[in-house]
Amino acid sequence: MSKLQKKYICLICHDNVKIPCFLNLSCDCVYECHFKCFNEWYKIKPECIICHKSTYGRPNWRKFKNRRRKTPYRRHLTTNEIERRLALIPDDNENERKTLKFIIIFFIFVWIIYNYLK
């Protein structure tokens, strides 16, 4: 375990917790525990572990902050959709013309120098 990671201990079973279960309860208590431990506790007593306030139904789970986000669903693109997206891209003809002019002038310049040095 790196020095930057915080070490969590389950309030119910007192074991080390790798992935803590952060809970949004109806009280102001803050603690970490295993998902499994809290689910067992909740089946027996649907209340806060510390202050024993009723949770008014199943508490909301607050996800761990550093978890990777799931990639969004990718729909299959149809030909019409691809053509529509390509139509939105502006043409870059001006830069292409400038590049071609530069290349032609460069080759003419090289040709003149080559013929002059013969």
Number of C-alpha atoms within 10 A of each C-alpha: 7 6 6 6 7 9 12 17 17 19 17 14 12 11 12 14 17 14 13 18 20 18 19 16 20 15 14 10 13 12 15 17 23 23 17 10 14 22 13 13 15 17 9 9 14 19 21 21 17 12 10 11 14 15 17 10 11 13 15 12 12 11 12 11 7 6 8 7 6 6 6 6 6 6 6 7 8 9 9 9 11 10 10 11 10 11 10 8 8 7 10 8 9 9 10 11 11 11 12 12 12 12 12 12 12 12 12 12 12 12 12 11 11 10 9 8 7 5
